[in-house]
Amino acid sequence: MSYQVIARKYRPQRFADVVGQEHVTTTLGNAIASGRIAHAYLFAGPRGTGKTTIARIFAKCLNATNGPSVDFPEDDERCQEIAEGRSLDVLEIDGASNRGIDQIRELRDTVNYAPAAARFKVYIIDEVHMLTKEAFNALLKTLEEPPEHVKFMFATTEPEQVLATILSRCQRFDLRRIPAAKIVTHLAEIAAQEKVKIDEPALHAIARGADGGMRDAESTLDQLISFCGDNITENDVLSMFGLAAQGQLLGLAESVLKGETEDALRQFNELAGSGKDLRRLVSDLLNHFRNLMVFSISQGNTSLLEITEAEKTALETQTQLADMDALGRILEVLTDCELRLRDAASKKILVEVSLLKAVQAAGAMSLDDLLDRLQELRAQGSTTPPQAQARPKPQTQPAHKPKTEPVSQTQTATTPAGDLAALWPELVRRAGELQPFAAGYLTEAHPVSLDNGKATIGFAPEFADQMDLADNPKFQRTLAKSLEQMGHPGLEIQFVRADRPADWESLSTQPASTSAEPHESGASTTPKPPEGPVDTDEFKNDPLIQKALEVFKGQIVDVRSP
């Protein structure tokens, strides 16, 4: 006898044998028991979930010798004919290859003939959505009022493509993806009957790759037996089908959540270099972060998840690393990557870039934190935008080192040099005229020294964010030009972290008026905002504006003069 593949050898022969579709088999069994049998049924669902199998079992129940009944004997001749495809009264038609109006007209002409031997004449049309519109229309009248001895059973993976007029004439049953736990149990039973030794992690890996389809899982097991013989391990499954091990997947997800860019890229390149399926990898990451979100929302309830104990332990750990906003952003990035992978010329680069975006999304400040930070800055009178501090920044190296001195070299607080202190209000005013929002950069700054051809400006350690904004070549040129206009040409501008002297009052604490209290150095006026029209290009390219756009993910709609 020729070899029969596992998917056919272990195909369910009764409703009780069908795995994971109890909501369908129970309803059909009750309909048979009560005699409420419709003339047309539509079975919709993903591939490999049992659509045509259920239709065939239903046909056996209707035509059993002692039927209609779900409890027909195994040796029933009619049922055996249907199971083997030999019955003249149960016709299985492929909708993809018999999709034209001529084939449907032939079918319509034959429905009036009585069954040859069975009780009902059953037409099972697979992939019915492939029929043309004309073919559907030719079937409408027959489908609405068929002869009493005719039953139609349609199967499709895309019910939305079936005409509404067809759907309204059928009882519809939506088959679900089969849970991974049930696939594992069923495969273990098959392996025991086939005398094949397979470990549990390997069964879970097969179930994960099957994506809810029992036929896919059985075909995979069949292929593995041919490849490995009678002893199958998890590594065999992973290497044959390009899947990432559970530990590798969890490690990569943890690196993303922690903002460890270098480690995430290293792990990804190891997976890609070992030949893993990138589309499957992204899909598995999506599923993991979805599980993490559900686990966090449900406070540890796993009833909505299909996970192993190892995955549950990892979820308990990773829940502490990300909030709902961060998980939502990560899922958006990975979903976009999955959609674009099919058409991407370089899939590896696309996934790498998406992982970098996911790392940034995990470390971005949430909207609530941004609003809280804005409130704090408004209360302090600061005009600089907030920076994300809720999470550690990704561990990436800057393209160039800033000219500022390192934190460890914070200078000792001293009285500011008299020359620069005397020039300070005028410097701020002139810089504001040359560059919008210049005063905002210097709100919490203070003069440190003016000697040896260098003007040193300090920021207290708590205003490191403001110093990062100010320390850019464009603003340094603005300050140098302002000092040149004041009679001090050729000065180099340097920013340092230095404690503010006790007798120095920052601009943010001075009263908002046209003049300020005279400073001991002789300064008597607070700089006024620049008058006249704002330079649109300079405004848009201002580092402060660019930083605000980056923080708030915004865009400039219009620029107007005050």
C-alpha positions in Angstrom: 0.0 0.0 0.0 1.3 3.5 -0.9 2.4 5.8 1.9 -0.3 8.2 3.2 0.7 11.5 4.7 -0.1 12.2 8.3 -2.6 15.0 7.5 -4.7 12.5 5.5 -4.0 9.4 7.7 -5.2 11.2 10.8 -8.0 13.3 9.2 -11.0 13.4 11.6 -13.8 11.0 10.6 -16.4 12.2 13.2 -17.4 15.4 14.8 -15.9 14.2 18.1 -12.4 13.9 16.4 -12.4 17.5 15.2 -9.9 19.6 17.3 -10.7 23.2 18.4 -14.0 23.8 16.6 -16.5 22.6 19.2 -18.7 25.6 18.6 -19.3 24.4 15.0 -19.5 20.6 15.6 -21.9 21.0 18.5 -24.3 23.3 16.5 -24.3 20.9 13.6 -24.8 17.9 15.8 -27.8 19.6 17.5 -29.3 20.5 14.1 -29.1 16.9 13.0 -30.6 15.6 16.2 -33.5 18.1 16.0 -34.0 17.7 12.2 -33.4 21.4 11.6 -31.1 20.9 8.6 -30.6 23.9 6.3 -30.1 23.7 2.6 -26.9 25.7 2.4 -23.9 26.2 4.8 -20.8 28.3 4.6 -17.6 27.4 6.5 -15.1 30.3 6.8 -11.8 30.4 8.5 -8.0 30.3 8.1 -6.3 27.5 6.2 -5.9 24.1 7.8 -8.6 24.6 10.5 -11.1 21.9 9.2 -13.5 23.6 6.9 -13.8 20.8 4.2 -13.2 18.1 6.9 -16.3 19.3 8.8 -18.3 19.5 5.5 -17.4 16.0 4.6 -18.3 14.7 8.1 -21.6 16.5 7.9 -22.3 14.8 4.6 -21.6 11.5 6.2 -23.9 12.2 9.1 -26.7 13.2 6.6 -26.3 10.1 4.4 -25.5 7.4 7.1 -27.6 4.3 6.8 -29.1 4.8 10.2 -29.2 8.6 9.8 -29.3 11.4 9.7 -27.2 10.9 12.8 -23.8 11.8 14.3 -23.4 8.3 15.7 -22.9 6.2 12.5 -21.1 2.9 12.6 -17.5 2.9 11.4 -18.2 0.2 8.8 -21.1 2.1 7.3 -20.7 1.6 3.5 -22.1 5.0 2.5 -19.8 6.8 5.0 -16.8 4.9 3.8 -17.5 5.9 0.2 -17.8 9.5 1.2 -14.5 9.3 3.2 -12.7 7.8 0.3 -14.2 10.2 -2.3 -16.0 7.4 -4.1 -19.6 8.5 -3.5 -21.6 9.5 -6.5 -23.9 11.7 -4.4 -21.3 13.8 -2.5 -19.4 15.9 -5.0 -16.3 18.0 -4.0 -15.7 20.8 -6.4 -12.6 23.1 -6.5 -13.9 26.7 -6.8 -10.6 27.9 -8.2 -10.6 25.6 -11.2 -14.4 25.5 -11.8 -15.1 29.2 -11.3 -16.8 30.1 -14.6 -20.5 30.4 -15.4 -20.4 27.4 -17.7 -19.4 25.0 -14.9 -22.1 26.5 -12.5 -24.7 26.0 -15.2 -23.8 22.4 -15.5 -24.1 22.0 -11.8 -27.4 23.8 -11.8 -28.7 21.3 -14.5 -27.6 18.3 -12.4 -29.2 19.3 -9.1 -32.6 18.2 -10.2 -31.5 14.5 -10.6 -32.3 12.3 -7.6 -29.4 10.8 -5.6 -28.0 7.6 -6.9 -27.9 5.8 -3.5 -27.7 8.2 -0.7 -30.4 10.2 1.1 -29.1 13.6 0.0 -27.1 14.9 -2.9 -24.3 17.1 -1.3 -22.2 19.7 -3.2 -19.1 20.7 -1.4 -17.4 23.7 -3.1 -14.0 24.6 -1.7 -12.6 28.2 -2.1 -16.0 29.4 -3.2 -14.8 33.0 -3.2 -12.9 32.2 -6.4 -16.1 31.9 -8.4 -16.8 34.8 -10.8 -19.6 37.2 -10.2 -21.5 35.8 -13.2 -21.1 32.3 -11.7 -22.5 33.5 -8.3 -25.5 35.0 -10.0 -26.2 31.8 -12.0 -26.2 30.0 -8.7 -28.6 32.4 -6.8 -31.9 30.9 -7.8 -30.9 27.3 -7.2 -29.3 28.2 -3.9 -32.4 30.0 -2.7 -34.9 27.2 -3.6 -33.0 24.0 -4.1 -34.7 20.6 -4.4 -35.3 18.9 -1.0 -32.7 16.2 -1.7 -29.8 18.8 -2.4 -27.5 20.3 0.2 -24.8 22.9 -0.5 -21.7 23.3 1.6 -19.2 26.1 0.8 -15.7 26.6 2.3 -13.6 29.7 2.0 -10.7 31.5 3.6 -12.0 34.9 2.4 -15.7 35.2 3.2 -15.6 39.0 2.5 -15.2 38.2 -1.2 -18.3 36.2 -1.4 -21.4 38.1 -2.7 -23.7 39.3 0.0 -26.6 37.7 -1.8 -24.9 34.3 -1.4 -24.1 34.9 2.2 -27.7 35.7 3.1 -28.8 32.4 1.7 -26.4 30.3 3.8 -25.9 29.5 7.5 -22.4 30.7 8.2 -19.9 29.1 10.6 -16.6 30.9 11.3 -13.9 28.4 12.3 -11.2 29.7 14.7 -7.4 29.3 14.7 -6.7 26.2 16.8 -5.0 27.0 20.2 -1.4 26.0 20.4 -2.0 23.8 23.5 -4.5 21.7 21.6 -2.1 21.4 18.6 0.6 20.2 21.0 -1.7 17.6 22.5 -2.9 16.3 19.2 0.7 16.1 17.7 1.9 14.2 20.8 -0.9 11.6 20.3 0.1 11.2 16.6 3.8 10.9 17.5 3.0 8.2 20.0 1.0 6.2 17.4 3.8 6.7 14.9 6.4 5.6 17.5 8.3 8.8 17.2 10.1 10.4 20.2 9.7 14.2 20.2 10.3 16.5 23.1 7.8 19.1 24.3 9.8 22.2 23.3 9.8 20.8 19.8 6.0 20.4 19.8 5.6 24.0 21.0 7.9 25.2 18.2 5.8 23.3 15.6 2.6 24.8 17.1 4.1 28.3 17.0 5.1 27.9 13.4 1.7 26.4 12.4 -0.1 29.7 13.4 -3.3 27.9 14.4 -3.5 25.5 11.5 -3.7 21.8 12.3 -2.9 20.7 8.8 0.2 22.8 8.7 1.3 21.3 12.0 0.7 17.8 10.8 2.6 18.4 7.6 5.5 19.9 9.5 5.6 16.8 11.8 5.6 14.6 8.7 8.5 16.5 7.2 10.5 16.3 10.5 10.0 12.6 10.7 11.5 12.3 7.2 14.4 14.6 8.2 15.2 13.4 11.8 13.9 9.9 12.0 12.2 8.7 15.2 13.9 11.3 17.5 13.0 15.0 17.1 14.4 17.8 19.2 13.6 21.5 19.3 16.9 22.4 17.5 15.8 20.2 14.6 12.5 22.2 14.3 14.2 25.6 14.6 17.0 24.8 12.1 14.6 23.3 9.5 12.1 26.1 9.5 14.2 29.1 10.3 12.6 29.9 13.7 14.2 31.7 16.5 14.5 29.9 19.8 12.3 31.1 22.6 15.3 32.2 24.6 16.7 34.2 21.7 13.3 35.9 21.1 12.9 36.9 24.8 16.5 38.2 24.9 16.0 40.4 21.9 12.7 41.8 23.3 14.4 42.6 26.6 17.2 44.5 24.9 14.6 46.6 23.0 12.8 47.4 26.2 16.0 48.3 28.1 17.1 50.6 25.3 20.3 48.5 24.7 20.7 49.4 21.0 24.1 47.7 20.5 23.0 44.5 22.2 19.7 44.4 20.2 21.6 44.8 16.9 24.1 42.1 17.9 21.4 39.6 18.7 19.5 40.4 15.5 22.6 40.0 13.4 23.3 36.6 15.0 19.8 35.5 14.2 19.9 36.8 10.6 23.4 35.3 10.1 22.1 31.9 11.1 19.5 31.9 8.4 16.4 32.7 10.5 13.2 33.7 8.7 13.0 37.4 9.2 9.3 37.7 8.5 8.7 35.0 11.1 11.0 36.7 13.5 9.1 40.0 13.2 5.8 38.2 13.6 7.0 36.4 16.7 8.2 39.7 18.2 4.8 41.2 17.5 3.1 38.3 19.2 5.4 38.6 22.2 4.9 42.3 22.7 1.2 41.8 22.3 1.3 39.2 25.0 3.3 41.6 27.2 0.7 44.3 26.8 -2.2 41.9 27.6 -0.3 40.4 30.6 0.4 43.9 32.0 -3.2 45.1 31.5 -4.7 41.9 33.0 -2.2 42.1 35.9 -0.7 38.7 35.4 -3.9 36.9 34.2 -2.8 34.4 31.5 -6.3 33.2 30.5 -6.1 35.3 27.3 -2.6 34.1 26.4 -1.1 30.9 24.9 2.3 30.8 26.7 4.7 28.4 28.3 5.9 28.7 31.9 9.2 30.1 30.6 7.4 32.8 28.7 5.3 33.7 31.7 8.4 34.2 33.8 9.8 36.4 31.1 6.6 38.5 30.9 6.7 39.0 34.7 10.2 40.4 34.4 9.6 42.5 31.3 6.4 44.1 32.5 8.5 46.2 34.8 10.5 47.6 31.8 7.8 49.3 29.8 4.4 51.1 30.1 1.4 50.9 27.9 2.4 53.9 25.8 5.8 52.4 25.0 4.4 49.0 24.2 1.9 50.6 21.9 4.6 52.5 20.0 6.7 49.4 19.7 3.8 47.4 18.3 3.1 50.2 15.7 6.8 50.1 14.6 6.8 46.3 14.2 3.4 46.2 12.5 4.6 48.7 9.9 7.8 46.6 9.4 5.7 43.4 8.9 3.6 45.1 6.3 6.6 46.4 4.4 8.7 43.3 4.5 6.9 41.6 1.7 8.0 44.2 -0.8 11.3 45.2 0.7 14.4 44.7 -1.5 16.6 44.4 1.6 14.7 42.7 4.4 17.6 42.7 6.8 18.1 46.5 6.6 14.4 47.1 7.0 14.3 44.9 10.2 17.4 46.5 11.6 16.0 50.0 11.1 12.7 48.9 12.7 14.5 47.5 15.7 16.3 50.9 16.1 12.9 52.6 16.0 11.5 50.2 18.5 14.4 50.9 20.9 13.7 54.7 20.5 10.0 54.1 21.0 10.6 52.1 24.2 12.6 55.0 25.6 10.5 57.9 24.5 8.7 60.0 27.1 4.9 59.3 27.4 2.4 62.1 26.7 1.5 62.3 30.4 5.1 62.7 31.4 5.6 65.4 28.8 2.6 67.3 30.1 3.9 67.0 33.7 7.3 68.2 32.6 5.8 71.2 30.7 3.9 72.1 33.9 7.1 72.0 35.9 9.0 74.2 33.3 6.1 76.6 33.1 6.1 76.9 36.9 9.9 77.6 36.7 9.4 80.2 33.9 11.6 78.2 31.5 11.0 78.4 27.8 13.1 75.4 26.8 11.2 72.2 25.8 11.5 69.1 28.0 13.6 66.1 27.1 12.7 62.5 27.6 14.1 61.5 31.0 11.5 58.8 32.0 13.7 56.1 30.5 17.4 55.6 29.8 18.4 56.8 26.3 19.5 54.2 23.8 23.2 53.4 24.2 24.4 54.9 20.9 27.6 56.9 20.4 27.3 60.6 19.2 28.6 61.4 15.8 31.0 64.0 17.4 31.8 65.0 20.9 30.5 68.3 22.1 32.9 71.0 23.1 31.5 71.1 26.7 33.6 69.8 29.6 32.5 66.5 31.1 30.3 66.3 34.2 33.1 65.3 36.3 34.8 68.6 35.6 32.1 70.8 37.2 33.7 74.0 38.1 33.7 75.5 41.5 31.3 78.4 42.1 33.1 81.8 41.9 32.0 85.3 41.4 31.6 85.9 37.7 34.3 87.9 35.9 33.4 91.5 36.1 33.9 92.2 32.4 31.5 89.5 31.1 29.0 90.2 33.9 28.9 93.8 32.9 28.3 92.8 29.3 25.8 90.1 30.1 22.4 91.9 29.6 23.6 93.6 26.4 24.9 90.3 25.1 21.6 88.6 25.7 19.7 91.4 23.9 22.0 91.5 20.9 22.0 87.7 20.6 18.2 87.7 20.7 18.1 90.2 17.8 20.4 87.9 15.7 18.7 84.6 16.5 15.1 84.1 17.8 14.8 82.5 21.2 18.4 83.2 22.0 17.3 84.5 25.4 15.6 81.2 26.0 19.0 79.4 25.8 20.5 81.7 28.3 17.6 81.8 30.8 19.5 79.8 33.4 23.0 80.6 32.3 25.5 82.9 34.0 28.9 84.5 33.0 32.0 82.7 34.3 35.1 84.4 32.7 36.3 86.5 29.9 40.1 86.1 29.3 42.7 84.6 27.0 40.4 85.2 24.0 37.7 83.0 25.4 34.3 83.8 26.8 33.1 81.1 29.3 29.4 80.7 30.1 28.2 78.4 32.8 25.1 76.3 33.5 24.4 74.8 36.9 24.3 71.0 36.9 20.5 70.9 37.2 20.3 72.8 33.9 22.3 70.4 31.8 19.4 70.1 29.4 19.5 73.8 28.6 23.3 73.7 28.1 22.8 70.8 25.6 20.5 73.0 23.6 22.8 76.0 23.7 26.0 74.1 22.9 25.8 74.1 19.1 28.0 75.8 16.5 25.3 78.1 15.2 24.5 79.6 18.6 28.2 79.9 19.4 28.7 82.0 16.2 25.7 84.1 17.3 27.3 84.9 20.6 30.7 85.6 19.1 29.1 88.0 16.6 27.2 89.8 19.4 30.4 90.2 21.4 32.2 91.5 18.3 29.5 94.1 17.8 30.2 95.1 21.5 33.9 95.6 20.8 35.2 92.2 21.7 36.1 90.4 18.4 37.6 87.0 17.9 36.4 85.4 21.1 35.9 81.7 21.4 32.7 80.6 23.1 32.8 77.9 25.7 30.0 76.3 27.8 30.8 74.6 31.1 28.9 73.1 33.9 29.5 75.4 36.9 27.6 76.1 40.0 25.9 79.5 40.0 27.3 82.1 42.4 25.1 82.9 45.3 24.9 86.6 44.4 23.9 85.9 40.8 20.2 86.1 39.9 19.1 84.2 36.8 17.0 85.9 34.1 14.1 83.5 34.9 13.9 85.0 38.4 14.0 88.6 37.4 10.7 90.5 37.2 9.0 90.6 33.8 9.3 94.4 33.1 11.0 96.7 30.6 13.8 97.3 33.0 15.5 95.2 35.7 17.0 96.2 39.0 20.5 97.5 38.5 23.1 94.8 38.9 26.3 95.4 40.8 28.2 95.3 37.6 26.2 98.2 36.2 23.7 96.3 34.0 20.4 98.2 34.1 18.1 96.8 31.4 16.6 93.5 30.6 16.9 92.5 26.9 13.8 93.2 24.9 12.5 90.7 22.3 13.5 91.4 18.8 11.2 93.7 16.8 10.2 93.4 13.2 9.4 90.4 11.0 10.9 87.0 12.0 13.2 85.3 9.5 11.2 82.3 8.6 14.1 80.1 7.5 16.1 81.0 10.6 13.2 80.3 12.8 12.6 76.9 11.3 16.3 75.9 11.5 16.6 77.2 15.1 18.0 74.3 17.2 15.5 75.0 20.0 12.6 74.7 17.5 14.1 71.6 16.0 14.4 70.1 19.4 10.8 70.9 20.2 9.7 69.3 17.0 11.7 66.2 17.8 10.3 65.9 21.4 6.7 66.4 20.4 6.9 64.6 17.1 5.3 67.8 15.5 5.7 69.9 12.4 5.7 73.6 11.6 2.4 74.7 10.0 2.9 78.4 9.8 5.3 81.1 11.1 3.9 84.5 12.0 5.6 87.7 13.4 4.5 88.6 16.9 
